Amino acid sequence: MQRLKAFPKAKLTAVLEMMIQKATVWVPSMIAGVSRFAPYRPGTDIQMGTNTAISPKEALFPSTEKIYKFSAYGIDGDFEPVDPSVGPQILFGLRSCDMQGILCLDDVFLTRGYVDDFYGSKREATTLITLGCVTPGADCFCASMGVNPAEHDASDAQMYDLGDAYGIIARSVKGEALVKDLMAAGLLSDTDKSQGPTADFVLKVDSEGITEKLQQMFDHPLWDELSRKCLNCGTCAYLCPTCHCFDIAEKKRNQHCGVKIKCWDTCMFSEYALMAGGHNPRPSKKERVRQRFMHKLRYFPERYGKLQCTGCGRCIAKCPVNLEITDVIKLAGEAKSDG
Amino acid sequence: MVEQKINPVATLSDVKRINPLIPMKAKVTRIIDETADVKTFCIAKEEAGRFTAPFRTAPGQLAMLSLPGVGEAMFSATDAPEHLQLSIKKVGVLTDALHEICPGQTVGVRGPYGNGFPMDEYKGKNILFIGGGIGLAPVRSVVRYCVDHRDDFGQLHLIYGSRSPADLVFKYDLFDTWPAVRDFKVSVTVDRGDDQWKGNVGFVPAFIEQLRPDPENTVCILCGPPIMIKFTLGILDKLGFTPENVITTLEMRMKCGIGKCGRCNIGSCFVCLDGPVFSLAQLKTMPNEY
């Protein structure tokens, strides 16, 4: 068997400096007091120790993105497409939960008859490098959602935490090219070490059978109870690595022209499903909270065959009223069906 | 898992453009005043001095109409070779603006979206159309198909109602075109009549009960306001129509039209992709949230 290649943690900057010669490299970093993935530049405050507060989905699905320009002069007008493509990019140090999140986004944006080019072109240009987790955070529960924190086999290359070094193996053609470049630069050496076991999770929940259980709970009083404290602030959706809902809105430059933008949106907002004429199929917090959890745990699995929660724990960490998805799973699991 | 009995990729063959989110430039070639608050917009693209439909639509499919600088929204489309017809009621910001435009206006249009009615499955059957208010717009796309393929279907019967005689849409079809078609019975009612109105006065569900359409070998296509649908379903059930043979269209707010933006879901279905056409049997398997 081929031995694992590795580079010392002290050489991380040298590795990134080499990578940015060929691609934009998104790394977990601290920016204005918030940890998020951002393009690496010399001097970037890199945060490899814990996962970021904001999910890396913005590298593939930006919070706001121009989709076309328009102009309107009286009865005349025009539409001009915007090129959705980006140059080659690397998502470096992605955790298993966020890799799983990208698989959920792939299902939405790349399957079922239509491809969203704005996502697709970025996904195509991106090399995904995952990093094994050995010390889960206090809000992490990926193992409870069927995700393996130690590694994820859907990435292009997997890094392992070896204490004072990072091990790396390629999993795809893109990953092999990258490892080859690192070898050629003399940055990798053989190692006999392997990643230690992942520490126990503080947060655990039994999600077995949750989809089938929720199929019997649309009219359950649990939703009244759960939604009472929700503020419909949408923080959960904006931090979530799998939330894919978006709005298409207009941004006028002046009286005559502007751009159409695709921007993040959430089912938590009261106007989300509000129709012209005033009808709203989800008029109160109860319907909106139910929609969020039903979508994650029932509708998405029904449509795409996988849970839409990856256990990253961001919504738990930042929810202002502690409305936690792990509690929802637990309470739904314990509740009597059919309300 | 709940069986959905829905074909989620019915529109796959209709994808003709590279990017389904970018509208194509088109012009409004004609505007027909239907009522005080409903206009029909004919939309065509100009190529070498000739106007043709920007794309063809199957009965029940949808088109996203965009007025640059104002916004875009999804409407039920009626197909024709020379243009796309969208009948639009004035209910909000975009539709208010659309009601102000003149022929010649540049608009953006994208589509077609949605599954449409499975017309092949209705071959050889009688068709009962039931419409209320602007709900006649999606019904009309099917009626026109049936009239164009008259020999494929048995008896046709349309039951239509609106608030008042002034609110009846497509009067030229209701009173001229369709009654002249072979074996096509057209029954019209209004909630409140006026001095000139000689037809039936009363709500649609009561009118259906009075007319007692025969469910034998018949598919019912039903579109209208939710309150009408609710009471009509009860009557149809009493008359012996099975849930598999009652077909309707749903409306939800939509942004992308291709099942990505998340907005129009009902349970695990997206109305823009898996709908807007659903049988009552399918609706019964979905959460009641529309």
Interface residues (C-beta under 8 A of the other chain):
Chain A: I67 Y68 F70 S71 A72 I75 D76 G77 D78 F79 P81 P84 V108 F109 R112 G113 Y114 D116 D117 F118 T211 E212 Q215 F218 H244 C245 F246 D247 I248 E250 K252 H256 G258 K262 D265 C267 Y272 A273 L274 M275 A276 G277 H279 P281 R282 E287 Q291 M294 H295 R298 Y299 F300 E302 R303
Chain B: M1 V2 Q4 P8 V9 T11 L12 V15 I18 N19 P20 L21 I22 P23 M24 K25 P68 G69 V70 G71 E72 A73 V91 G92 V93 L94 T95 I101 C102 G104 Q105 T106 V107 G108 P226 E251 M252 R253 K255 C256 I258 G259 K260 C261 G262 R263 C264 N265 I266 G267 S268 L273 P287 N288 E289 Y290
